[in-house]
C-alpha cells in the first residue's frame, strides 16, 4: 500500500512532473506494487539461499537493518529507497558509461555493530573525519583510491586490488567497490532491483497511458530488450 501511494506522489521514471501519477487509477498502482513486492521477496529469498561464500560478492539484502522493525517496514524502506536513490545512481552511471569508464562504489558500513549506512554517511570517511573502531583504516583506503583516480583516472590501489569500471548491461555483474569495515571488496549491486523497477514501471506506464522518460526508455530497451 505504501508503494502504491508513493507512486502517486513521486515517480522519477516517467516523463513529466514527479507526481505525474497523482490522480491515476489506484487499483492499477496497487496491482503493480503487489507484483513488485513479490519480486523483491523472491530476490531476498534467493539471497538468503546463497552459500556464505557467494554472499561475500553481494550487498547484504537481509531485512535486519533496523532494530525492532518488522520485515514489512524494512521491505518498504528497501523498495522505496531503491526508487529514490539506487535508480538515480544507476541511470546516471548508465548514461555516463556510454561515453567513458565509470567506477562505482557502495558504502555499506554494516559490519560495525549497530551501524547502517545512511544518506551521506560516507562523507566523513572521504574527508578523514572519523575515529576509532577501524574507521581511520577504512577512511585511508577510500582517500587513497580517490587520490589514485585523480592521478591516473583509475581508482585501483594496492590495498584494494583491481577496481574495474562498472558495466550496466543485461548481465547481473554490476561490479561496485564495497567499502565496509572488514569487508572491502568488489560486489555486484543493483541489477536485479533496477530490472524489477524497469519491468513494472514499464507495464504501469502502459496501463495508465504515460510515457517513460527518454533515459528510462533507453535503459528499458538496453537491459530488458524491449522499448
Steps between C-alpha positions, in 0.01 A plus 500: 500500500786740582659427163174561314458833682862596435458445128215751509716767663844452342625299204834580341466255212205647311507805274359816657472628856601279792138469609375415151319191634300699756133447433557191286328169563594386849411140419749493212769636730407249769526213253845609382612559861384152608688335214811705577490397866478134393802541273700667777414218740619246240824696469551501876418129532750424223763699693421309818542171314848595376799333666700732727784518248263631230356758741845655532471628143159659555361786705316379810130463412383374839206685654677562830630854472272663759474386860149393605359562149299233324576358157211689341648834608850401389371380165320831444821689586697281258258539206434872544867568574594329175258730314630815665875423501610182320315567175636855472851362554454226239344733241783753533761223493345341192480832313857602586637156414388550140781756471775401745590241767308543825623364833227444757504422870253418773557600862342237723658547847295209637775284646526743792250405776196728494611683186318551174573727208280805487493763227839673483659286773804435281600868497685503837707208366578688179629800699670301777270624778460164680652337805516157665377153421692457175345812349835673425619193309185494286525875448862463386397242237230729366730803489778301332263378228371852436857628475586220255198591287601867499854410392433225246127480427489157666419456873673161534761487778726238654275484806178460299628302204350539153189719481342456155256746342138407562313360201125568513385228261254210470725289722485510878865575577479873562823521696533765770774537756346432840651718773425344836685429824674164451335436161642723231461310175321495165129425519231483234234752582171631364430293190207296629336795674535726195350238269207446737424873495542534123281200430214609724512872431497422128187290543340764725572774245316297239197451727478869587589639155819673615840510334833399646767767528739480202786363711263251665374384161856463371604299807183290476591409141866436580448292814171324431511486123173690451398858434 
